[in-house]
Amino acid sequence: MPSIEGFHIQNYKVLKKLTIAKLWNTKGKNTKPLTPLTAVIGKNGVGKSTLFDAFGFLHDCLIFGVDEACYRSQRGGFQKIISPASKLDAAQTLNRSQRNKIHMDTEKYR
């Protein structure tokens, strides 16, 4: 069964830059993959719920497409999910037509 060994999130809501566990491009580094049971612990307001919403967002992107995923689960649209701490300008921000071009074949994951 496939498993998630690690992940990287950048500029998603309050998460400016977060890498947890092993990534595919971290060969040679002493980073261990996630275990089957991983606990997320932290103070209030540090982004624990946002971390799990990032997984929900990825799920919604695969099922409904990026544009609709931005508005599902009370996310409020693309501009609301970009980290306010990021220094993205309009040229770096995906516009609606670019987001609609992102497509993944979800059938092989069902």
Contacts in CASP RR format, 6 or more apart in sequence:
PFRMAT RR
TARGET T0000
AUTHOR 0000-0000-0000
METHOD contacts of the structure
MODEL  1
MPSIEGFHIQNYKVLKKLTIAKLWNTKGKNTKPLTPLTAVIGKNGVGKST
LFDAFGFLHDCLIFGVDEACYRSQRGGFQKIISPASKLDAAQTLNRSQRN
KIHMDTEKYR
3 33 0 8 1.000
3 34 0 8 1.000
3 36 0 8 1.000
4 34 0 8 1.000
5 21 0 8 1.000
5 22 0 8 1.000
5 23 0 8 1.000
5 33 0 8 1.000
5 34 0 8 1.000
6 19 0 8 1.000
6 20 0 8 1.000
6 21 0 8 1.000
6 22 0 8 1.000
6 23 0 8 1.000
6 33 0 8 1.000
6 34 0 8 1.000
7 19 0 8 1.000
7 20 0 8 1.000
7 21 0 8 1.000
7 23 0 8 1.000
8 18 0 8 1.000
8 19 0 8 1.000
8 20 0 8 1.000
8 23 0 8 1.000
9 15 0 8 1.000
9 17 0 8 1.000
9 18 0 8 1.000
9 19 0 8 1.000
9 51 0 8 1.000
9 54 0 8 1.000
10 16 0 8 1.000
10 17 0 8 1.000
10 18 0 8 1.000
10 83 0 8 1.000
11 17 0 8 1.000
11 82 0 8 1.000
11 83 0 8 1.000
11 85 0 8 1.000
11 86 0 8 1.000
11 88 0 8 1.000
12 50 0 8 1.000
12 54 0 8 1.000
12 57 0 8 1.000
12 81 0 8 1.000
12 82 0 8 1.000
12 83 0 8 1.000
13 47 0 8 1.000
13 50 0 8 1.000
13 53 0 8 1.000
13 81 0 8 1.000
13 83 0 8 1.000
14 45 0 8 1.000
14 46 0 8 1.000
14 47 0 8 1.000
14 50 0 8 1.000
14 83 0 8 1.000
14 85 0 8 1.000
15 47 0 8 1.000
15 50 0 8 1.000
15 51 0 8 1.000
15 54 0 8 1.000
15 83 0 8 1.000
16 83 0 8 1.000
16 85 0 8 1.000
16 86 0 8 1.000
18 51 0 8 1.000
20 34 0 8 1.000
21 31 0 8 1.000
21 32 0 8 1.000
21 33 0 8 1.000
21 34 0 8 1.000
22 31 0 8 1.000
22 32 0 8 1.000
22 33 0 8 1.000
22 34 0 8 1.000
23 31 0 8 1.000
40 48 0 8 1.000
40 51 0 8 1.000
40 52 0 8 1.000
41 48 0 8 1.000
42 48 0 8 1.000
53 73 0 8 1.000
53 75 0 8 1.000
56 73 0 8 1.000
57 69 0 8 1.000
57 73 0 8 1.000
57 75 0 8 1.000
57 81 0 8 1.000
60 68 0 8 1.000
60 69 0 8 1.000
60 72 0 8 1.000
60 73 0 8 1.000
61 69 0 8 1.000
61 102 0 8 1.000
61 104 0 8 1.000
62 104 0 8 1.000
62 106 0 8 1.000
62 109 0 8 1.000
63 106 0 8 1.000
64 72 0 8 1.000
65 102 0 8 1.000
65 103 0 8 1.000
66 99 0 8 1.000
66 100 0 8 1.000
66 102 0 8 1.000
67 78 0 8 1.000
67 96 0 8 1.000
67 99 0 8 1.000
67 100 0 8 1.000
69 75 0 8 1.000
70 76 0 8 1.000
70 77 0 8 1.000
70 78 0 8 1.000
70 80 0 8 1.000
70 81 0 8 1.000
70 99 0 8 1.000
71 77 0 8 1.000
75 81 0 8 1.000
78 93 0 8 1.000
78 94 0 8 1.000
78 99 0 8 1.000
79 93 0 8 1.000
82 88 0 8 1.000
82 93 0 8 1.000
END
